[in-house]
């Protein structure tokens, strides 16, 4: 089945890591700044992932993600700078429009967290093949259902796109107008979407039957064509990331005790 993938074939430090290590890296980049609750934590995590993208030679491929989010982050700054409930101190003014320090700092926190997750996720999807990610996670003992969920996420977009294109061409061949004014496209919406939804339900049923036939729920150990185990570098990275999570928890507890 066709699968969507943004994988870039390179020989870099991050490419050579095990898929589970990369997934744990994404989890660490989300948890550590959130637990620490410090704006500098979000900034440091985002900067580290951005530096890794540069080291791995993936910055050019990651730029579309960054450009797409600049507008979103800019809107967050404008909205929070003007309307944040805790606004008290004016930071700067544009004519009669006043932007407040509290709102800007809150928006900065959101923006840095947003970019932190984006850069970490970009590292994951640009250095990992979806198929390898599923197999690696299953081989280290994670549930096959978890692997199936990951695979489905990457398969559903091209599948829905292909189905929509096929149904659109079929309806056009029957004389349906699918382009033109807004009212014309609105009239074509239900005749186009109804077959897509029905097709998706049928595909789901057929996929479930195919999985059962192939022993998806069988209580026996599965075999794989290729076996990838955690290397020493993976274990070191996992240890350091686990230590980072524990350190962030300890930092938050100490901070809470001091402020109590």
Number of C-alpha atoms within 10 A of each C-alpha: 6 11 16 15 15 14 17 15 11 14 11 14 12 20 20 15 19 21 26 19 21 25 18 16 21 21 16 20 26 19 16 22 23 17 18 20 17 13 17 13 21 27 18 15 23 23 16 16 23 21 14 19 22 13 13 17 15 19 18 10 15 18 13 10 14 15 10 10 16 13 11 12 18 13 13 19 21 15 15 22 25 19 12 19 10 12 18 12 12 15 14 12 10 7 6 6 9 14 24 21 20 20 26 22 15 18 22 21 18 17 20 21 22 17 23 26 19 20 27 25 18 25 26 24 17 21 25 24 19 24 14 15 21 21 21 22 20 19 19 13 8 14 11 16 13 13 18 14 12 15 19 14 13 16 17 16 14 16 18 15 11 14 16 18 13 12 18 20 13 13 15 12 10 8 8 16 15 19 12 8 9 9 10 13 14 12 13 16 12 11 15 20 14 12 15 21 14 11 16 16 12 12 13 12 12 12 12 12 12 12 12 12 11 9 11 16 11 10 7 8 6 10 8 10 5 10 10 14 12 15 12 10 14 18 14 12 17 19 11 12 19 15 13 17 20 14 15 19 18 14 15 17 14 12 13 10 9 8 7 6
